[in-house]
Amino acid sequence: DAAFTVDYSCRFNDDDSAVLYKTFGGSPASDKKFTFSTWIKLGNIQEGNIYSAAKDGFNFTYIQLTSTGQLRLSRQASASIAFDLKTTQLLRDPGAWYHILVAYDSTPSTPSSSDCYFYINGVKVTDFATETYPSQNVVHDYTATDYRTDVSGFNVGGGLKFDGYQSQTAYFDNQKLTATDVSEFGDNGVWRPIDITGLTYASNSFLLDYADSSDLGNDISGLNNDFTSSGLAANDQMPDTPTQNHGVLSSISTASHDTLSDGNLKLVGGSGADAHQLGTFLMESGKWYWEVTVSSDSEGTKFLGISGEPFSPAGIGGFGYTSGQSQYTAHTFVGDGNKRTSGTSASYGNAMSNDDVIGVAYDADNGIIWFSINDTWQNSATIGEIQSSDGSNAAYTGLSGPVVAGVGNGGGSPTYICNFGASAYAGTQPSGYNSLSTANLAAPAIKDGTENFQTTLYTGNGSTRNIDQTANSTFQPDLVWLKNRDQTDGYKLVDAVRGVTKELSSDSNAVESTDADGVTSFDSDGFGLGTGAGGYNDDTEDFVAWQWLAGGGAGSSNEDGTINTTTTSVNTTAGISMGTYTGTGSAATIGHGLGVAPKMVIVKERANDVGNWYVYHASNTSAPETDYLLLDSNAATVDDATVWNDTAPTSTVFSIGTHDDVNGSSD
C-alpha cells in the first residue's frame, strides 16, 4: 500500500567494514537538539551502530542496536555516561523493514521522555531497560567539528558496524520532530514512508537516498553535506526498500557454524558441517523465480529449493536431506544432478559445478517447480512449458504452500549466493514469474484487519467505564473475550448473540451466568464495563480484551440446518459466525451462514447442564470430523462419532451427533 515509493537502500556488510563517514567543517545549528530518522533492515543481529559520532575512545555518541536487538541512544563523555536510553523492545525480524526515529533535546530545565525519545514504526517507545536522561544543555556531539560522524559505523577501533540495510536516512539539525513528520500510517494501518525531500534542512542536516551508486553518500537535502564511503561498492546500492521488501535468508535460524553476509544473501557453511538455511519470503500463491550461485566446495552434498517446514538451527533435522537426521518437507535440486524430497532421491538433471547459477521457477498456483543450470532448464524442460505451467518435465508437481526458498549442504563448506530479485538475474526470468518482493504480492482480500478484529490492553480501575479500541480502525464488537493478566481469574466471553452481562468462561464447563458489573455494552469503538471485580475491571490490574466483529448485532435465525438456530450473527468477510440453538438429542445439522466450510467449530452447552467446550479443527487429524478436542481441558484428541456425527462441515452447515454436551434434548 505504497503512496510513495522508496527506490533504493544501501547495504552495509560488516565483513567489508562498510561505512559512510564525514567530519563536518562547520558547527551545528544546535549541539543540544536533533532528530535522526532512517529505515533499517537487519542483516546479522549483533551489536552495531546505526549512527554515531566519535572523537576518541572516551568521547562518543551512538544510536545502536545491541547484540540482543535493543535500540539504544547513549553518550559517553570523558569515560562517563551523560545519557543512556535502551529499549526493552527487541528488533529481531530479518525479513522486515523498521522505521526508527530518535529525537534529542536537552534545552529544558529537566529533560524527560517528552524531550528525548524513540519511535519505532510510528509508535513511541515507553518501556526502557535503561532510562537515563541528560541534564540540561548536555551536548550530543553529532556533526561536531572535532567528531567524525558515521552512518552504520563507529570511528573507534573499527568495530561496532551495523550489518544490514539503511534507506531514506535523514538528520535534522536543531529540530525535534515526531514520527508523523517523516512517515505515516497507510489506510491499512501499516507504517510507510512519505516524500521528505521538502522538509526543512539547515546547517548540518542531511538526507541520503542512496540513488547514486557511484556516490552512495550523496546528500540530496540541498546542503551538499556529502559523506565519504568506505568498504562500499556500486552493487551495495539495493532496490530492497520499505516499499519493495525483497526476500533474504533468515539470520534468526542460522546454525552456529554457518555465516551469513552481504545483507543475508550469502551463506558460507562451516567446514565439514551441515548448512541449512531458509528464506524470509513466503510463497503461497503466484509464480516466482530466483537464482542461487553455488561455489567453493568440492565435498558434501549441495541442495537448494523450497521447504514448507521449519527446522532446528542446531542441525537436528533440516532443509533437504542429511543422512541420519529427521526429514522435513523440502523439494530440492541436488549437486549430483538428482532431485530429492524428504530423503528420497531420483534422477533429474546434470551435476552442479562450482560457480554454476541455479535458477528456480516455482508456480505456487499449480504446485510445480523447475530448476535450471546456467539458464538451461533441466530434465529437458522448456521455458515455454514453464510459462504455460505445463508440468510434464518439472522436478515436482502437486506441491502446496505456503513455502519458502532454502539452501543446504551435507558436509563440506559450501558458499551460496542468493538472488531473490534485488540484483539483475544471470539467467532468463520466465514470463509471468516474479522476483521475491512484497511489491509483487497480490492485494489482500482484507486490507485492514483491524476493521474486523482487535486486541486491546487496559488497566482496571474498579469504576464504570468504556474501553476504547486503539488500532487503526474501530468497530462495534460482537464478541469480547477478556482475561485478567495479573490474576488467575477465568476467561470471560460475552457476545451480542446472548447479550451483554451474559458470561461464559472458556476454561470452565460451567453454564452461562450473569454479571451485571461485567461487559455492559457493545459500543461503536469498544465496549462498556461495570465495576467488574473478579476478572473484568479490578483496580490496578492489567487486562487483555480480544474483540471480533460478527454480523453487527444479535442476528437472526438461520434455517439451513435440520435445527433452526435461535439467532446467528455472521461476518463472511472475516469468517466468523456465532449462533445459539436448542438440542434435540438426535443427529442434526446447524446452519452457520459463512458460505464456506468452517475450519474451526466450538460448541458450548450454556444452560440446563454443565458441559465442556467441544472443538472441531480441520487440521487436528487426518479425519478431523471423527474427533474432538476440549477447549477447557488438557486432554488429548478423542475419537467419538456422537460429537460431530463423523461428518465434515460444509459451506452451509456443520453436523452434530447425539452427545449430550452438543445436542442434549431441550438443552
C-alpha positions as CSV (number, residue, x, y, z in Angstrom):
1,D,0.0,0.0,0.0
2,A,2.7,2.5,-1.1
3,A,1.5,6.0,-1.8
4,F,5.2,6.9,-2.1
5,T,7.9,4.6,-3.4
6,V,11.4,4.4,-2.0
7,D,13.7,3.2,-4.7
8,Y,17.0,2.4,-3.1
9,S,18.7,1.3,0.1
10,C,22.4,1.0,1.0
11,R,23.6,-2.5,2.0
12,F,26.2,-2.3,4.8
13,N,28.1,-5.6,5.1
14,D,30.1,-5.5,8.4
15,D,32.6,-8.0,6.9
16,D,33.6,-5.3,4.5
17,S,33.8,-2.6,7.3
18,A,31.2,-0.7,5.3
19,V,30.6,2.8,6.5
20,L,29.7,6.3,5.3
21,Y,31.5,9.0,7.3
22,K,32.0,12.7,7.4
23,T,33.7,15.3,9.6
24,F,31.6,18.5,9.4
25,G,33.5,21.7,8.7
26,G,31.1,24.0,10.4
27,S,29.5,23.9,13.8
28,P,25.9,22.6,14.0
29,A,23.0,25.0,14.4
30,S,22.5,23.3,17.8
31,D,24.6,20.8,19.7
32,K,21.7,20.2,22.1
33,K,18.8,19.3,19.7
34,F,18.5,16.9,16.8
35,T,16.3,14.3,15.1
36,F,17.6,11.3,13.3
37,S,15.3,9.2,11.0
38,T,16.1,6.1,9.0
39,W,14.6,2.8,7.8
40,I,16.6,-0.3,8.6
41,K,16.5,-4.0,7.6
42,L,18.6,-6.3,9.7
43,G,21.5,-8.5,8.5
44,N,23.2,-10.3,11.3
45,I,21.7,-9.5,14.6
46,Q,24.7,-8.1,16.5
47,E,25.9,-5.1,18.4
48,G,26.3,-2.3,15.8
49,N,25.9,1.4,15.5
50,I,23.2,2.7,13.1
51,Y,24.5,6.3,13.5
52,S,27.4,7.5,15.6
53,A,29.8,10.4,16.3
54,A,33.2,9.9,18.0
55,K,36.3,11.9,18.8
56,D,38.2,9.1,20.6
57,G,37.6,6.1,22.8
58,F,36.4,8.2,25.7
59,N,34.1,10.7,23.9
60,F,31.4,9.4,21.6
61,T,27.6,9.2,21.0
62,Y,25.7,6.4,19.2
63,I,22.3,5.1,18.1
64,Q,22.9,1.4,18.4
65,L,21.3,-2.0,18.1
66,T,22.6,-4.2,20.9
67,S,23.5,-7.8,20.4
68,T,20.0,-8.8,21.5
69,G,18.2,-6.3,19.3
70,Q,17.6,-3.4,21.7
71,L,17.6,0.1,20.4
72,R,20.0,2.4,22.3
73,L,20.9,6.1,22.4
74,S,23.9,6.8,24.6
75,R,26.7,9.3,25.0
76,Q,30.0,8.9,26.8
77,A,32.0,12.0,27.7
78,S,35.4,11.6,29.3
79,A,34.6,8.0,30.2
80,S,31.3,9.0,32.0
81,I,27.8,8.2,30.7
82,A,26.0,11.5,30.0
83,F,22.7,9.9,28.9
84,D,21.6,6.4,28.1
85,L,18.2,5.1,26.8
86,K,17.9,1.4,25.9
87,T,14.5,-0.2,25.0
88,T,13.1,-3.4,26.3
89,Q,11.6,-3.9,22.9
90,L,13.7,-6.1,20.6
91,L,14.2,-5.7,16.9
92,R,15.0,-9.2,15.6
93,D,13.0,-9.8,12.4
94,P,15.4,-10.1,9.5
95,G,12.6,-10.1,7.0
96,A,11.1,-6.7,8.0
97,W,11.9,-3.1,7.4
98,Y,11.8,-1.0,10.6
99,H,11.4,2.8,10.8
100,I,13.4,4.4,13.6
101,L,13.2,8.0,14.7
102,V,15.4,9.3,17.5
103,A,14.8,12.8,18.9
104,Y,17.0,14.6,21.4
105,D,16.5,18.0,23.2
106,S,18.5,18.9,26.3
107,T,17.4,22.5,26.5
108,P,14.6,22.1,29.0
109,S,15.4,22.5,32.7
110,T,14.8,18.8,33.3
111,P,14.9,16.8,30.1
112,S,12.5,13.9,30.1
113,S,10.6,11.4,27.8
114,S,8.9,14.4,26.2
115,D,12.3,15.7,25.0
116,C,14.4,12.6,24.3
117,Y,12.5,9.7,22.7
118,F,12.4,6.8,20.2
119,Y,9.7,6.0,17.7
120,I,9.7,2.5,16.1
121,N,7.3,2.1,13.2
122,G,5.3,5.1,14.2
123,V,4.8,4.1,17.8
124,K,6.5,6.0,20.6
125,V,8.6,3.7,22.9
126,T,7.6,3.9,26.5
127,D,9.3,0.9,28.1
128,F,13.1,1.0,28.7
129,A,15.6,-1.4,30.2
130,T,17.8,1.7,30.8
131,E,16.3,5.2,31.1
132,T,18.9,7.9,32.0
133,Y,18.0,11.3,30.6
134,P,20.6,14.1,30.1
135,S,21.0,17.1,32.4
136,Q,20.0,20.5,31.0
137,N,22.1,21.6,28.0
138,V,24.2,18.4,27.7
139,V,25.6,18.3,24.1
140,H,25.0,15.4,21.8
141,D,28.2,15.6,19.7
142,Y,26.6,14.8,16.3
143,T,28.1,16.7,13.4
144,A,30.5,18.5,15.8
145,T,33.7,19.8,14.1
146,D,36.1,17.7,16.1
147,Y,34.0,14.5,15.9
148,R,33.7,12.1,12.9
149,T,30.0,11.3,12.1
150,D,29.4,7.7,10.8
151,V,26.3,6.1,9.2
152,S,26.5,2.4,10.0
153,G,29.8,2.6,11.7
154,F,32.0,3.8,14.6
155,N,35.2,5.8,14.4
156,V,36.8,3.9,17.3
157,G,38.7,0.7,16.8
158,G,36.9,-0.1,13.5
159,G,34.3,-2.2,15.3
160,L,30.5,-1.9,16.1
161,K,29.5,-1.8,12.5
162,F,25.8,-2.1,11.8
163,D,25.1,-5.1,9.5
164,G,22.1,-4.8,7.2
165,Y,20.4,-2.1,5.1
166,Q,19.5,1.5,5.6
167,S,17.1,3.5,3.5
168,Q,15.9,7.2,3.5
169,T,18.4,8.2,6.1
170,A,17.9,11.8,7.4
171,Y,19.4,14.1,10.1
172,F,17.6,17.3,11.2
173,D,19.9,19.7,12.9
174,N,18.3,21.8,15.7
175,Q,14.9,20.2,15.2
176,K,12.8,17.9,17.4
177,L,10.4,16.0,15.2
178,T,8.0,13.2,15.7
179,A,7.4,10.1,13.5
180,T,4.4,11.6,11.7
181,D,6.7,14.4,10.4
182,V,8.6,11.9,8.3
183,S,6.3,8.8,7.7
184,E,2.6,7.9,8.0
185,F,0.2,5.1,8.6
186,G,-1.5,3.8,5.4
187,D,-5.2,3.1,5.2
188,N,-4.4,-0.4,6.3
189,G,-2.7,0.7,9.5
190,V,0.8,-0.2,8.3
191,W,3.6,2.3,8.8
192,R,5.0,3.5,5.5
193,P,7.4,6.2,4.1
194,I,6.5,9.5,2.7
195,D,8.4,12.0,0.5
196,I,10.6,14.0,2.9
197,T,12.6,16.0,0.3
198,G,10.5,19.1,1.0
199,L,11.2,19.2,4.7
200,T,13.4,21.9,6.3
201,Y,17.1,21.0,6.2
202,A,19.5,23.6,7.7
203,S,23.2,23.8,8.8
204,N,24.5,20.3,9.4
205,S,21.3,18.4,8.3
206,F,21.4,15.8,5.5
207,L,19.2,13.4,3.5
208,L,20.7,10.3,2.0
209,D,18.5,8.5,-0.6
210,Y,21.4,6.2,-2.0
211,A,20.2,6.8,-5.5
212,D,23.7,7.4,-7.0
213,S,25.5,4.0,-6.9
214,S,28.8,5.8,-7.6
215,D,28.3,8.2,-4.7
216,L,26.2,6.4,-2.0
217,G,26.9,9.2,0.5
218,N,25.4,11.9,-1.7
219,D,23.3,14.4,0.3
220,I,20.2,15.5,-1.5
221,S,19.0,17.9,1.1
222,G,20.4,20.8,-0.9
223,L,23.2,21.4,1.7
224,N,25.8,19.2,0.0
225,N,26.7,17.6,3.3
226,D,28.0,14.6,1.4
227,F,29.5,11.5,3.2
228,T,32.6,9.5,2.1
229,S,32.2,5.8,1.6
230,S,34.5,3.1,2.8
231,G,34.0,-0.6,2.2
232,L,31.1,0.0,-0.1
233,A,30.7,-0.7,-3.8
234,A,28.2,0.2,-6.5
235,N,26.5,-3.2,-6.0
236,D,25.7,-2.2,-2.4
237,Q,23.0,0.1,-3.8
238,M,20.0,-2.2,-3.5
239,P,16.3,-1.9,-4.6
240,D,15.4,-3.7,-1.3
241,T,13.4,-0.9,0.4
242,P,10.5,-0.4,2.8
243,T,8.1,-0.2,-0.2
244,Q,9.6,-3.2,-2.1
245,N,10.8,-5.6,0.5
246,H,12.8,-8.5,-1.0
247,G,13.4,-11.9,0.4
248,V,16.7,-12.7,2.1
249,L,18.0,-15.7,4.2
250,S,16.9,-15.6,7.8
251,S,19.6,-14.8,10.3
252,I,17.5,-16.0,13.2
253,S,17.7,-19.6,12.2
254,T,21.4,-19.9,11.4
255,A,23.4,-22.7,12.9
256,S,26.5,-21.5,14.8
257,H,28.9,-23.0,12.2
258,D,27.2,-21.1,9.3
259,T,28.0,-17.5,8.3
260,L,25.6,-15.0,6.6
261,S,26.8,-11.9,4.9
262,D,26.0,-9.4,2.1
263,G,22.7,-8.4,3.6
264,N,21.8,-12.1,4.3
265,L,22.1,-13.1,0.7
266,K,25.4,-15.1,1.1
267,L,25.8,-18.2,3.2
268,V,29.1,-19.9,3.9
269,G,28.8,-23.2,5.7
270,G,31.2,-24.3,8.4
271,S,33.9,-26.8,7.3
272,G,32.6,-30.3,7.5
273,A,29.3,-29.3,9.0
274,D,25.8,-29.3,7.6
275,A,24.5,-26.0,6.4
276,H,20.7,-25.4,6.4
277,Q,19.1,-22.0,5.7
278,L,15.6,-20.9,4.9
279,G,14.4,-17.6,3.3
280,T,12.1,-15.0,4.7
281,F,9.7,-14.6,1.8
282,L,6.6,-16.8,2.0
283,M,5.1,-18.1,-1.3
284,E,1.5,-19.4,-1.0
285,S,0.2,-18.2,-4.4
286,G,1.6,-16.7,-7.6
287,K,4.6,-17.6,-9.7
288,W,8.2,-16.9,-8.5
289,Y,11.7,-17.0,-9.8
290,W,15.1,-16.7,-8.1
291,E,18.7,-17.8,-8.6
292,V,21.4,-19.3,-6.4
293,T,25.1,-19.4,-7.3
294,V,26.9,-22.4,-5.7
295,S,30.6,-22.5,-5.3
296,S,33.7,-23.0,-3.2
297,D,33.0,-26.6,-2.2
298,S,34.1,-29.9,-3.7
299,E,32.8,-32.0,-0.8
300,G,29.4,-32.8,0.6
301,T,26.1,-32.7,-1.0
302,K,24.7,-29.3,-2.1
303,F,20.9,-28.8,-2.4
304,L,18.5,-26.0,-2.9
305,G,14.8,-25.5,-3.5
306,I,11.7,-24.9,-1.3
307,S,10.6,-26.0,2.1
308,G,7.2,-26.0,3.9
309,E,8.5,-26.8,7.3
310,P,10.7,-25.2,10.0
311,F,13.9,-26.8,11.1
312,S,16.3,-26.8,14.0
313,P,19.3,-24.4,13.6
314,A,21.4,-26.9,15.6
315,G,21.2,-29.3,12.6
316,I,18.9,-31.8,14.1
317,G,16.8,-32.2,11.0
318,G,16.9,-29.6,8.4
319,F,16.3,-28.4,4.9
320,G,16.8,-31.1,2.3
321,Y,18.4,-34.3,3.3
322,T,21.3,-35.3,5.6
323,S,21.9,-39.0,6.5
324,G,20.7,-39.9,9.9
325,Q,18.7,-36.7,10.5
326,S,15.0,-36.3,10.6
327,Q,13.5,-35.1,7.4
328,Y,11.3,-32.1,6.6
329,T,9.1,-31.3,3.6
330,A,11.6,-29.9,1.2
331,H,11.7,-30.3,-2.6
332,T,15.3,-29.8,-3.8
333,F,17.7,-30.0,-6.6
334,V,20.9,-31.7,-5.5
335,G,24.5,-31.1,-6.5
336,D,24.9,-34.5,-8.0
337,G,22.1,-33.8,-10.5
338,N,19.3,-35.6,-8.7
339,K,16.2,-34.2,-7.1
340,R,15.3,-35.0,-3.5
341,T,12.4,-34.7,-1.2
342,S,12.3,-36.0,2.4
343,G,15.3,-38.2,1.9
344,T,14.1,-39.8,-1.4
345,S,16.3,-39.1,-4.5
346,A,15.5,-39.6,-8.2
347,S,17.4,-38.8,-11.4
348,Y,16.6,-35.3,-12.7
349,G,19.4,-33.3,-14.4
350,N,23.1,-32.6,-14.6
351,A,25.5,-32.3,-11.7
352,M,26.4,-28.8,-10.4
353,S,29.9,-27.3,-10.8
354,N,31.5,-24.5,-8.9
355,D,30.1,-21.1,-9.7
356,D,27.1,-22.5,-11.5
357,V,24.0,-20.4,-11.4
358,I,20.9,-22.4,-10.5
359,G,17.6,-20.9,-11.5
360,V,14.4,-21.9,-9.6
361,A,10.9,-21.4,-11.0
362,Y,8.1,-22.1,-8.6
363,D,4.4,-22.0,-9.7
364,A,2.6,-21.9,-6.3
365,D,-0.8,-21.6,-8.0
366,N,-0.4,-25.0,-9.7
367,G,2.2,-26.6,-7.3
368,I,5.1,-27.1,-9.8
369,I,8.8,-26.4,-9.5
370,W,11.6,-26.4,-12.1
371,F,15.4,-25.9,-11.9
372,S,17.9,-24.7,-14.4
373,I,21.7,-24.7,-14.6
374,N,23.3,-21.6,-16.2
375,D,20.0,-20.9,-18.0
376,T,19.4,-24.4,-19.2
377,W,16.3,-25.9,-17.8
378,Q,16.9,-29.5,-16.5
379,N,15.1,-32.7,-17.4
380,S,14.6,-31.3,-20.9
381,A,12.1,-28.7,-19.7
382,T,11.5,-25.7,-21.9
383,I,10.8,-22.1,-20.8
384,G,7.5,-22.4,-22.8
385,E,6.4,-25.3,-20.6
386,I,7.3,-23.3,-17.5
387,Q,5.5,-20.2,-18.7
388,S,2.4,-22.2,-19.5
389,S,2.6,-24.2,-16.3
390,D,2.9,-27.5,-18.2
391,G,4.4,-29.8,-15.5
392,S,5.4,-32.7,-17.7
393,N,9.2,-32.1,-17.3
394,A,9.1,-30.4,-14.0
395,A,11.1,-31.6,-11.0
396,Y,8.0,-31.9,-8.8
397,T,4.3,-31.4,-9.3
398,G,1.3,-31.5,-6.9
399,L,3.0,-29.2,-4.3
400,S,1.2,-26.9,-1.9
401,G,2.2,-23.9,0.1
402,P,3.0,-21.9,2.0
403,V,6.7,-22.5,1.3
404,V,10.0,-20.5,1.5
405,A,13.2,-20.8,-0.5
406,G,16.1,-22.6,1.1
407,V,19.6,-23.9,0.6
408,G,21.5,-26.6,2.4
409,N,24.5,-28.9,2.4
410,G,25.5,-32.2,3.9
411,G,29.2,-31.8,4.9
412,G,31.8,-29.7,3.2
413,S,32.0,-25.9,3.4
414,P,29.7,-24.5,0.6
415,T,29.1,-21.0,-0.5
416,Y,25.7,-20.0,-1.7
417,I,24.9,-16.6,-3.1
418,C,21.2,-16.0,-3.4
419,N,19.5,-13.5,-5.7
420,F,15.8,-13.1,-4.9
421,G,15.5,-10.3,-7.4
422,A,17.3,-7.4,-5.7
423,S,20.0,-7.7,-8.4
424,A,19.9,-8.4,-12.1
425,Y,19.4,-12.1,-12.9
426,A,22.1,-14.1,-14.7
427,G,19.6,-16.3,-16.5
428,T,16.3,-15.6,-18.2
429,Q,13.4,-14.9,-15.9
430,P,10.3,-16.8,-17.3
431,S,7.5,-14.5,-18.4
432,G,4.8,-14.3,-15.7
433,Y,7.2,-15.2,-12.9
434,N,8.1,-12.5,-10.3
435,S,11.1,-11.8,-8.1
436,L,10.6,-12.4,-4.4
437,S,9.4,-8.9,-3.4
438,T,6.4,-7.6,-1.5
439,A,5.8,-5.2,-4.4
440,N,4.8,-8.4,-6.4
441,L,2.3,-9.7,-3.9
442,A,-1.4,-9.6,-4.7
443,A,-3.6,-7.2,-2.8
444,P,-5.0,-8.8,0.3
445,A,-8.7,-9.6,0.5
446,I,-8.9,-7.8,3.8
447,K,-6.9,-4.6,3.6
448,D,-7.2,-3.6,7.2
449,G,-7.6,-6.5,9.7
450,T,-8.4,-4.1,12.5
451,E,-11.8,-3.5,10.9
452,N,-12.8,-7.0,12.0
453,F,-10.6,-7.9,15.0
454,Q,-8.6,-6.1,17.6
455,T,-6.7,-6.7,20.8
456,T,-6.9,-4.0,23.4
457,L,-4.9,-3.8,26.6
458,Y,-6.1,-1.8,29.6
459,T,-5.6,-1.4,33.4
460,G,-8.6,-1.9,35.6
461,N,-9.9,1.0,37.8
462,G,-12.9,-0.6,39.6
463,S,-15.2,2.1,38.3
464,T,-17.8,2.1,35.5
465,R,-16.1,3.0,32.2
466,N,-15.7,2.5,28.5
467,I,-12.8,0.6,26.9
468,D,-11.9,2.2,23.5
469,Q,-10.2,0.4,20.7
470,T,-6.7,1.7,19.9
471,A,-5.9,0.2,16.5
472,N,-6.1,1.7,13.0
473,S,-9.9,1.2,12.6
474,T,-12.8,0.9,15.1
475,F,-16.0,-1.2,15.1
476,Q,-18.7,-2.3,17.5
477,P,-17.6,-5.7,18.7
478,D,-20.0,-8.7,18.7
479,L,-17.7,-10.9,20.8
480,V,-15.5,-9.7,23.7
481,W,-13.1,-12.3,25.2
482,L,-11.4,-11.0,28.3
483,K,-8.5,-12.1,30.6
484,N,-7.0,-10.7,33.7
485,R,-3.3,-10.8,33.0
486,D,-2.3,-10.3,36.7
487,Q,-4.5,-12.9,38.4
488,T,-5.8,-16.4,37.9
489,D,-9.3,-15.2,37.2
490,G,-11.1,-17.2,34.5
491,Y,-11.5,-16.1,30.9
492,K,-14.7,-14.1,30.3
493,L,-16.7,-14.4,27.0
494,V,-19.6,-12.1,26.3
495,D,-21.3,-11.8,22.9
496,A,-24.1,-9.9,21.1
497,V,-26.0,-13.2,20.3
498,R,-26.5,-14.0,24.0
499,G,-26.5,-10.3,25.2
500,V,-24.4,-8.1,27.4
501,T,-23.6,-9.3,31.0
502,K,-24.1,-12.9,30.0
503,E,-20.7,-14.6,30.6
504,L,-19.1,-17.9,29.8
505,S,-15.6,-19.0,30.7
506,S,-13.5,-20.8,28.2
507,D,-11.5,-22.6,30.9
508,S,-14.6,-23.8,32.7
509,N,-17.5,-26.2,31.9
510,A,-19.9,-24.0,34.0
511,V,-23.2,-22.9,32.5
512,E,-23.9,-19.3,31.5
513,S,-24.1,-16.8,34.3
514,T,-24.9,-13.1,34.6
515,D,-22.6,-10.4,35.9
516,A,-24.2,-7.0,35.8
517,D,-20.8,-5.4,36.5
518,G,-19.0,-7.2,33.6
519,V,-19.4,-6.2,30.0
520,T,-22.4,-3.8,30.0
521,S,-22.5,-2.6,26.4
522,F,-21.1,-3.0,22.9
523,D,-20.1,0.4,21.7
524,S,-19.1,1.8,18.3
525,D,-15.4,1.8,19.2
526,G,-15.2,-0.8,22.0
527,F,-17.3,-1.8,25.0
528,G,-18.5,-0.7,28.3
529,L,-17.6,-2.2,31.7
530,G,-19.1,-2.1,35.2
531,T,-17.0,-2.1,38.3
532,G,-16.1,-5.7,37.4
533,A,-14.3,-7.2,40.3
534,G,-13.1,-10.8,39.8
535,G,-11.9,-10.6,36.2
536,Y,-13.3,-7.6,34.3
537,N,-12.1,-4.3,35.8
538,D,-10.2,-5.0,39.1
539,D,-8.4,-1.8,40.2
540,T,-4.7,-1.5,39.1
541,E,-4.8,-5.0,37.5
542,D,-3.9,-5.5,33.8
543,F,-6.3,-7.0,31.3
544,V,-6.4,-8.0,27.6
545,A,-9.6,-7.9,25.5
546,W,-9.9,-9.7,22.2
547,Q,-12.7,-8.3,20.1
548,W,-14.4,-9.7,17.0
549,L,-16.9,-8.2,14.5
550,A,-19.5,-10.7,13.6
551,G,-22.8,-9.6,11.9
552,G,-23.1,-6.3,13.7
553,G,-25.6,-7.4,16.4
554,A,-27.6,-10.4,17.5
555,G,-28.5,-11.5,14.0
556,S,-31.5,-13.7,13.1
557,S,-32.4,-17.3,12.8
558,N,-30.5,-19.5,10.4
559,E,-32.7,-22.2,8.8
560,D,-30.1,-24.0,6.6
561,G,-29.8,-27.0,9.0
562,T,-32.2,-29.5,10.4
563,I,-32.2,-27.5,13.6
564,N,-33.0,-23.8,13.1
565,T,-30.8,-21.5,15.2
566,T,-32.4,-19.1,17.6
567,T,-30.2,-16.4,16.2
568,T,-27.0,-16.3,14.2
569,S,-24.6,-13.4,13.7
570,V,-22.2,-13.8,10.8
571,N,-19.4,-11.9,9.1
572,T,-18.5,-13.6,5.9
573,T,-15.6,-11.3,5.2
574,A,-13.8,-12.1,8.4
575,G,-15.0,-15.6,8.5
576,I,-16.7,-15.8,11.9
577,S,-20.2,-16.9,12.8
578,M,-21.9,-17.1,16.2
579,G,-25.3,-18.8,16.9
580,T,-27.5,-20.3,19.5
581,Y,-29.7,-23.4,19.2
582,T,-31.7,-25.9,21.2
583,G,-30.7,-29.5,21.0
584,T,-33.0,-32.4,20.1
585,G,-31.0,-35.4,21.1
586,S,-31.0,-36.7,17.5
587,A,-28.2,-36.3,15.0
588,A,-28.7,-32.9,13.2
589,T,-27.1,-30.1,11.2
590,I,-26.7,-26.4,12.2
591,G,-26.6,-23.6,9.7
592,H,-23.7,-21.2,10.0
593,G,-24.1,-18.7,7.1
594,L,-20.4,-18.4,6.3
595,G,-20.7,-19.5,2.6
596,V,-17.5,-21.7,3.0
597,A,-16.8,-24.7,5.2
598,P,-15.5,-23.5,8.5
599,K,-12.1,-24.7,9.6
600,M,-12.9,-24.5,13.3
601,V,-16.2,-25.1,15.3
602,I,-16.6,-24.6,19.0
603,V,-19.8,-25.7,20.8
604,K,-20.6,-25.0,24.4
605,E,-23.7,-26.0,26.4
606,R,-24.8,-22.8,28.1
607,A,-27.9,-23.8,30.1
608,N,-29.6,-26.8,31.7
609,D,-26.4,-28.8,32.4
610,V,-22.6,-28.2,32.7
611,G,-20.7,-29.1,29.6
612,N,-17.3,-28.9,28.1
613,W,-16.2,-26.8,25.2
614,Y,-16.1,-29.1,22.2
615,V,-13.7,-28.2,19.4
616,Y,-13.5,-29.3,15.8
617,H,-10.5,-28.2,13.8
618,A,-9.8,-29.1,10.2
619,S,-6.1,-29.7,10.8
620,N,-6.4,-31.7,14.0
621,T,-6.2,-35.2,12.4
622,S,-6.4,-36.8,9.0
623,A,-10.1,-37.3,9.6
624,P,-10.9,-34.4,11.9
625,E,-14.7,-34.8,11.7
626,T,-14.4,-38.1,13.7
627,D,-12.5,-36.4,16.6
628,Y,-12.8,-33.6,19.1
629,L,-10.7,-31.6,21.5
630,L,-11.8,-29.8,24.6
631,L,-11.0,-26.1,25.0
632,D,-11.3,-26.3,28.8
633,S,-9.1,-29.4,29.2
634,N,-5.6,-30.6,28.5
635,A,-6.9,-33.9,27.4
636,A,-5.7,-35.3,24.1
637,T,-7.8,-35.8,20.9
638,V,-10.8,-38.2,21.3
639,D,-12.4,-40.2,18.5
640,D,-16.2,-40.0,19.1
641,A,-18.9,-40.2,16.4
642,T,-21.5,-38.8,18.8
643,V,-20.0,-35.3,18.7
644,W,-19.6,-34.3,15.0
645,N,-21.6,-37.3,13.7
646,D,-18.4,-38.2,11.7
647,T,-19.4,-35.6,9.2
648,A,-17.2,-32.7,8.0
649,P,-18.7,-29.2,7.9
650,T,-20.0,-27.9,4.6
651,S,-20.4,-24.4,3.2
652,T,-23.8,-24.1,4.8
653,V,-23.9,-26.4,7.9
654,F,-21.9,-28.3,10.5
655,S,-23.1,-31.6,11.9
656,I,-23.7,-32.7,15.5
657,G,-24.3,-36.2,16.8
658,T,-26.2,-37.3,19.9
659,H,-23.7,-36.3,22.6
660,D,-25.5,-34.6,25.4
661,D,-22.9,-31.7,25.6
662,V,-23.5,-30.7,22.0
663,N,-27.1,-31.8,21.4
664,G,-28.9,-32.7,24.6
665,S,-32.6,-32.7,24.2
666,S,-34.1,-29.3,25.2
667,D,-30.6,-28.1,26.2
